[in-house]
């Protein structure tokens, strides 16, 4: 027996023990015998400023590939295929990602595309896959205006950023005394800009006074001027929108310049373990939003529950998953279901199956509108307590703790 077969059987055994649906030994045998293959292309950020996020996305795709192959593969009509995800490093650059997407389609002859991390990069790649009429599922590209461009082959199984900004403001209604003023700042990029605007609108709609709105350039090495402007505005609450590296820099420089608002929110980055470990005590009390948590009770095909996913992912990669990895695995499940429903690998048939799809996965419910956006995806607010993110909103559904307000000053 080869090492690959041993690893495959071990992974299969772990998946079966966790109750993941439809697993069978014949899948590994079929793969070893040269079973036909469906190829999915993925240009993701393995280096550059989005490398942390890109690696998490890749691992989620890889989990889906291995789980589905261990389950016997993907049945399309009367034929069963194994799946293979073909990866390239886009170096966190939109133009590079677009070039690699074209290579995946025109040279590697992939059947479908899994999207990159970030809406800014996805905008570049979606133009390529649209030209070739290749279905793309981009779980971590969620800027509203990306899905207002009329793309016909682009889908995201995560909720759009405009919707996910809402609970980050609404949670402020649950604290006492209620904050009065809010400042909002983010990186000048497609998703952060959309998120900032959505935060601003929701804050104003809820009666908060927005005393500052600002942005800073991608790749900025010093955000002290931004922190100085925030400090001068003297808000009760600061909401930020960026990615891992710039968010860490901003929080650190707020601490260095002794700017300690009563609460700081930070979009999606708090669910990345490296952020909390790098910031250490400075992460305590920060709030953020996320799409998924292992405590969620959704169920679905291939991966039977969020808890099962977290356990199997931990055994496979030696660390806990976060919502980026989970969204990528769920994107694979959504694609597999659409292909099965279509009974075909034809991209137009699969696209139409996605448009008519309504299902639940361990990541949450899925139903796409005509833009390709998931109108049913949930979003949760977390707060770091004793170094661990816990869900604090919405109440009565997913929250496991009350929000701490005001946040204690970082040590």
C-alpha positions as CSV (number, residue, x, y, z in Angstrom):
1,X,0.0,0.0,0.0
2,X,1.4,3.4,-0.9
3,X,1.7,6.3,1.6
4,X,-1.0,8.2,-0.4
5,X,-3.4,5.3,0.0
6,X,-2.6,5.0,3.7
7,X,-3.2,8.7,4.3
8,X,-6.4,8.5,2.3
9,X,-7.7,5.6,4.2
10,X,-6.8,7.3,7.5
11,X,-8.7,10.4,6.5
12,X,-11.6,8.3,5.4
13,X,-11.7,6.5,8.7
14,X,-11.7,9.9,10.6
15,X,-14.5,11.2,8.4
16,X,-16.6,8.1,8.9
17,X,-16.1,8.4,12.7
18,X,-17.4,11.9,12.5
19,X,-20.6,11.0,10.6
20,X,-19.7,12.8,7.3
21,X,-22.2,11.7,4.8
22,X,-21.8,9.1,2.0
23,X,-18.3,7.8,2.6
24,X,-17.3,4.5,1.0
25,X,-14.1,2.6,0.4
26,X,-14.8,2.3,-3.3
27,X,-13.9,6.0,-3.7
28,X,-10.3,5.4,-2.9
29,X,-10.1,2.3,-5.1
30,X,-11.7,4.3,-8.0
31,X,-9.2,7.1,-7.6
32,X,-6.3,4.6,-7.6
33,X,-7.6,3.0,-10.8
34,X,-7.6,6.3,-12.7
35,X,-11.1,7.5,-12.2
36,X,-12.0,10.4,-14.5
37,X,-11.3,13.8,-13.0
38,X,-13.2,17.1,-12.7
39,X,-10.7,19.9,-12.3
40,X,-11.4,23.2,-10.5
41,X,-8.9,26.1,-10.7
42,X,-8.0,28.3,-7.8
43,X,-5.6,31.2,-8.0
44,X,-5.3,32.2,-4.4
45,X,-2.9,34.4,-2.3
46,X,-0.2,32.2,-0.9
47,X,2.3,35.1,-0.7
48,X,1.9,38.8,-0.4
49,X,-0.2,40.9,2.0
50,X,-3.2,38.5,1.8
51,X,-1.2,35.3,2.3
52,X,-2.7,34.5,5.7
53,X,-6.2,34.7,4.3
54,X,-5.3,32.9,1.1
55,X,-3.8,29.9,2.9
56,X,-6.9,29.5,5.0
57,X,-9.0,29.6,1.8
58,X,-6.8,27.0,0.1
59,X,-7.1,24.7,3.0
60,X,-10.8,24.9,2.9
61,X,-10.9,24.0,-0.7
62,X,-8.4,21.1,-0.1
63,X,-10.6,19.7,2.7
64,X,-13.6,19.6,0.4
65,X,-11.5,17.8,-2.3
66,X,-10.2,15.1,0.0
67,X,-13.6,14.6,1.7
68,X,-15.5,14.2,-1.5
69,X,-12.9,11.9,-3.1
70,X,-12.9,9.8,0.1
71,X,-16.7,9.6,-0.2
72,X,-16.4,8.1,-3.7
73,X,-16.3,11.2,-5.8
74,X,-18.8,13.3,-7.6
75,X,-21.6,11.6,-9.4
76,X,-22.7,13.3,-12.6
77,X,-25.5,11.5,-14.4
78,X,-24.4,7.9,-14.7
79,X,-20.7,8.7,-14.2
80,X,-18.6,9.3,-11.1
81,X,-15.6,11.5,-11.1
82,X,-12.9,12.4,-8.6
83,X,-12.2,16.1,-8.1
84,X,-8.9,17.9,-8.2
85,X,-8.3,21.5,-7.3
86,X,-5.4,23.1,-9.3
87,X,-3.7,25.9,-7.4
88,X,-1.6,28.9,-8.3
89,X,-0.2,31.7,-6.1
90,X,-1.6,35.1,-7.2
91,X,0.8,36.9,-4.9
92,X,-2.1,39.0,-3.6
93,X,-2.2,40.9,-6.9
94,X,-5.4,41.3,-9.0
95,X,-3.6,41.3,-12.4
96,X,-1.6,38.2,-11.5
97,X,-4.7,36.5,-10.4
98,X,-6.5,37.4,-13.6
99,X,-3.6,36.0,-15.7
100,X,-3.5,32.8,-13.7
101,X,-7.3,32.4,-14.0
102,X,-7.0,32.6,-17.8
103,X,-4.2,30.0,-17.7
104,X,-6.3,27.7,-15.6
105,X,-9.2,28.0,-18.1
106,X,-7.3,28.1,-21.4
107,X,-4.3,25.9,-20.7
108,X,-5.1,23.7,-17.7
109,X,-8.7,23.2,-19.0
110,X,-10.4,23.3,-15.6
111,X,-14.1,22.8,-15.5
112,X,-14.9,25.4,-12.9
113,X,-13.2,28.1,-10.8
114,X,-12.9,28.7,-7.1
115,X,-12.4,32.4,-6.4
116,X,-9.6,34.2,-4.6
117,X,-9.6,36.0,-1.3
118,X,-10.9,39.6,-1.5
119,X,-13.4,41.3,-3.7
120,X,-10.8,43.5,-5.3
121,X,-8.9,40.5,-6.7
122,X,-12.2,38.7,-7.5
123,X,-13.2,41.6,-9.7
124,X,-10.2,41.0,-11.9
125,X,-10.7,37.2,-12.1
126,X,-14.5,37.4,-12.6
127,X,-13.9,39.4,-15.8
128,X,-11.8,36.5,-17.1
129,X,-14.2,33.6,-16.1
130,X,-17.1,35.7,-17.4
131,X,-15.4,36.0,-20.8
132,X,-14.9,32.3,-21.0
133,X,-18.4,31.5,-19.4
134,X,-16.9,29.5,-16.6
135,X,-18.8,29.2,-13.3
136,X,-16.9,30.8,-10.4
137,X,-17.8,30.4,-6.7
138,X,-15.9,33.0,-4.7
139,X,-16.8,32.5,-1.0
140,X,-14.7,35.3,0.3
141,X,-15.5,38.0,-2.3
142,X,-18.6,39.7,-0.9
143,X,-18.5,43.4,-1.8
144,X,-22.0,44.5,-2.9
145,X,-20.9,46.4,-6.0
146,X,-19.0,43.3,-7.2
147,X,-22.4,41.6,-7.6
148,X,-24.0,44.7,-9.1
149,X,-21.9,44.4,-12.3
150,X,-24.2,41.9,-14.0
151,X,-21.8,38.9,-13.9
152,X,-23.7,35.8,-15.0
153,X,-21.2,33.1,-13.8
154,X,-20.1,34.5,-10.5
155,X,-21.5,33.3,-7.1
156,X,-20.7,33.7,-3.5
157,X,-22.1,31.4,-0.7
158,X,-21.3,34.0,2.0
159,X,-23.6,37.0,2.7
160,X,-22.7,40.3,1.1
161,X,-20.7,42.8,3.1
162,X,-23.5,45.4,3.2
163,X,-25.6,42.8,5.2
164,X,-22.7,41.7,7.4
165,X,-22.0,45.3,8.6
166,X,-25.5,45.6,10.1
167,X,-25.1,43.4,13.2
168,X,-21.7,45.1,14.0
169,X,-23.7,48.3,14.5
170,X,-26.9,46.7,15.9
171,X,-25.0,45.1,18.8
172,X,-24.4,48.6,20.1
173,X,-28.1,48.8,21.0
174,X,-27.6,46.0,23.5
175,X,-25.2,47.9,25.8
176,X,-25.8,50.4,28.5
177,X,-25.0,53.2,28.6
178,X,-25.6,53.3,24.9
179,X,-22.7,54.9,22.9
180,X,-23.4,58.1,21.2
181,X,-20.6,58.6,18.7
182,X,-18.9,56.3,16.1
183,X,-15.8,56.7,14.0
184,X,-15.2,54.5,10.9
185,X,-12.0,53.8,9.0
186,X,-10.8,51.3,6.5
187,X,-8.3,50.4,3.8
188,X,-8.9,51.9,0.4
189,X,-9.9,48.7,-1.4
190,X,-13.1,47.3,-2.9
191,X,-14.5,45.3,0.1
192,X,-13.3,47.6,2.9
193,X,-14.8,50.6,1.1
194,X,-18.2,48.9,0.8
195,X,-18.1,47.7,4.4
196,X,-17.2,51.3,5.6
197,X,-20.1,52.8,3.7
198,X,-22.5,50.1,5.0
199,X,-21.3,50.8,8.6
200,X,-21.8,54.5,8.1
201,X,-25.3,54.1,6.8
202,X,-26.4,51.7,9.5
203,X,-24.9,53.8,12.2
204,X,-26.8,56.9,11.0
205,X,-30.0,55.0,10.5
206,X,-29.8,53.8,14.1
207,X,-29.2,57.3,15.4
208,X,-25.5,57.3,16.2
209,X,-23.5,60.4,15.4
210,X,-20.7,59.5,13.0
211,X,-17.9,61.8,13.9
212,X,-15.2,60.6,11.5
213,X,-15.0,58.5,8.3
214,X,-11.6,57.9,6.7
215,X,-9.5,55.5,4.6
216,X,-5.9,54.7,4.2
217,X,-3.9,53.3,1.3
218,X,-3.2,49.6,0.7
219,X,0.3,48.6,1.9
220,X,0.6,51.5,4.3
221,X,3.5,51.0,6.7
222,X,2.5,53.7,9.2
223,X,-1.1,54.5,10.3
224,X,-0.2,57.0,13.0
225,X,-1.8,59.9,11.1
226,X,-5.0,57.9,10.9
227,X,-4.9,57.2,14.6
228,X,-4.2,60.8,15.4
229,X,-7.3,61.9,13.4
230,X,-9.4,59.2,15.1
231,X,-8.2,60.4,18.5
232,X,-9.1,64.0,17.7
233,X,-12.6,63.0,16.8
234,X,-12.9,61.4,20.3
235,X,-15.6,58.7,19.4
236,X,-17.1,56.3,21.9
237,X,-16.7,53.5,19.3
238,X,-14.3,52.9,16.4
239,X,-15.3,50.5,13.6
240,X,-12.5,49.4,11.2
241,X,-12.5,47.5,7.9
242,X,-9.4,46.0,6.5
243,X,-7.4,42.8,6.2
244,X,-5.0,41.1,8.6
245,X,-1.8,43.0,8.3
246,X,-3.2,46.5,8.2
247,X,-5.7,45.7,11.0
248,X,-2.9,44.5,13.3
249,X,-0.9,47.7,12.5
250,X,-3.9,49.9,13.2
251,X,-4.7,48.3,16.6
252,X,-1.1,48.4,17.6
253,X,-0.7,52.1,16.8
254,X,-3.9,53.0,18.6
255,X,-2.3,51.4,21.7
256,X,1.0,53.1,21.2
257,X,-0.6,56.5,20.8
258,X,-2.8,55.9,23.9
259,X,-6.1,56.0,22.1
260,X,-8.5,53.7,23.9
261,X,-12.1,54.2,22.8
262,X,-14.8,52.3,24.7
263,X,-15.1,49.7,21.9
264,X,-13.2,48.8,18.8
265,X,-14.7,46.7,16.0
266,X,-12.6,45.1,13.3
267,X,-14.6,43.5,10.4
268,X,-13.6,39.9,9.8
269,X,-10.0,39.6,11.0
270,X,-10.5,38.5,14.6
271,X,-11.4,35.0,13.6
272,X,-7.9,34.5,12.3
273,X,-5.9,33.0,15.2
274,X,-2.7,34.7,14.2
275,X,-4.3,38.1,14.7
276,X,-5.1,37.3,18.3
277,X,-1.7,35.8,19.0
278,X,0.2,38.7,17.4
279,X,-1.9,41.3,19.2
280,X,-1.9,39.4,22.5
281,X,-3.5,41.5,25.3
282,X,-4.3,44.3,22.8
283,X,-6.9,41.9,21.2
284,X,-8.9,41.6,24.4
285,X,-12.3,43.1,24.1
286,X,-12.2,43.7,20.4
287,X,-15.4,42.9,18.5
288,X,-15.8,41.7,14.9
289,X,-18.1,39.9,12.6
290,X,-17.9,36.4,11.1
291,X,-20.0,34.1,9.0
292,X,-19.4,30.8,10.8
293,X,-18.6,29.2,14.1
294,X,-18.2,25.6,15.1
295,X,-21.1,26.0,17.6
296,X,-23.6,26.6,14.7
297,X,-26.2,23.9,14.3
298,X,-26.7,23.8,10.5
299,X,-26.4,20.5,8.8
300,X,-25.9,19.4,5.2
301,X,-24.4,16.9,2.7
302,X,-20.8,15.6,2.9
303,X,-20.1,17.5,6.2
304,X,-22.9,16.7,8.6
305,X,-22.4,19.5,11.1
306,X,-20.2,22.5,12.0
307,X,-18.8,20.6,15.0
308,X,-17.9,17.6,12.8
309,X,-16.2,20.0,10.4
310,X,-14.1,21.6,13.1
311,X,-13.0,18.2,14.5
312,X,-12.1,16.8,11.1
313,X,-10.3,20.0,10.0
314,X,-8.3,20.0,13.2
315,X,-7.2,16.4,12.6
316,X,-6.3,17.1,9.0
317,X,-4.4,20.4,9.5
318,X,-3.4,20.4,13.1
319,X,-5.3,23.6,13.9
320,X,-8.8,24.9,14.2
321,X,-10.7,26.2,11.2
322,X,-12.1,29.7,10.9
323,X,-14.9,31.0,8.7
324,X,-12.6,31.6,5.7
325,X,-11.7,27.9,5.5
326,X,-15.3,26.8,6.3
327,X,-16.6,29.1,3.6
328,X,-14.3,27.5,1.0
329,X,-15.3,24.0,2.0
330,X,-19.0,25.0,1.8
331,X,-18.3,26.5,-1.7
332,X,-17.2,23.1,-2.8
333,X,-20.3,21.5,-1.4
334,X,-22.5,24.0,-3.2
335,X,-20.7,23.4,-6.5
336,X,-21.0,19.6,-6.1
337,X,-24.7,19.9,-5.4
338,X,-25.3,22.1,-8.4
339,X,-23.4,19.7,-10.7
340,X,-25.4,16.8,-9.3
341,X,-28.6,18.7,-9.8
342,X,-27.6,19.6,-13.4
343,X,-26.5,16.1,-14.2
344,X,-23.9,17.7,-16.4
345,X,-20.5,19.5,-16.4
346,X,-21.8,22.1,-18.9
347,X,-21.2,25.5,-17.3
348,X,-24.5,26.9,-18.4
349,X,-26.4,24.0,-17.0
350,X,-24.5,24.3,-13.7
351,X,-25.0,28.0,-13.6
352,X,-28.8,27.5,-14.0
353,X,-28.7,24.8,-11.3
354,X,-27.0,27.3,-8.9
355,X,-29.6,29.9,-9.6
356,X,-32.3,27.4,-8.7
357,X,-30.5,26.0,-5.7
358,X,-31.9,26.1,-2.2
359,X,-30.0,24.0,0.4
360,X,-28.4,23.9,3.8
361,X,-24.7,23.2,4.4
362,X,-22.8,23.0,7.7
363,X,-21.8,26.6,6.9
364,X,-25.4,27.8,6.7
365,X,-28.4,28.0,4.3
366,X,-27.8,28.9,0.6
367,X,-30.1,30.5,-1.9
368,X,-28.8,32.7,-4.7
369,X,-30.5,35.7,-6.2
370,X,-30.1,36.8,-9.8
371,X,-26.8,38.6,-8.9
372,X,-25.2,35.4,-7.6
373,X,-25.4,36.5,-4.0
374,X,-26.5,34.3,-1.2
375,X,-29.6,35.9,0.4
376,X,-29.8,33.5,3.4
377,X,-26.2,33.5,4.7
378,X,-25.9,34.3,8.5
379,X,-23.5,36.7,10.2
380,X,-22.5,36.8,13.8
381,X,-20.7,39.3,16.1
382,X,-17.8,38.0,18.3
383,X,-15.8,39.6,21.1
384,X,-12.4,38.5,22.3
385,X,-12.7,37.4,25.9
386,X,-9.7,35.9,27.7
387,X,-8.0,35.5,24.4
388,X,-10.8,33.6,22.7
389,X,-13.5,34.9,20.4
390,X,-17.1,34.2,21.7
391,X,-20.4,35.0,20.0
392,X,-22.1,38.0,21.6
393,X,-24.8,38.7,19.0
394,X,-27.6,38.0,17.9
395,X,-29.3,37.3,21.2
396,X,-31.5,34.2,21.5
397,X,-30.0,32.5,18.5
398,X,-26.2,32.1,18.6
399,X,-24.8,34.3,21.4
400,X,-23.0,32.5,24.2
401,X,-22.0,35.6,26.2
402,X,-22.9,39.2,26.8
403,X,-20.8,41.9,25.1
404,X,-18.4,43.7,27.5
405,X,-18.8,47.5,27.2
406,X,-16.9,49.6,27.7
407,X,-13.9,47.5,26.7
408,X,-11.1,47.5,29.3
409,X,-8.0,49.5,28.2
410,X,-5.4,47.2,26.7
411,X,-2.3,46.6,28.9
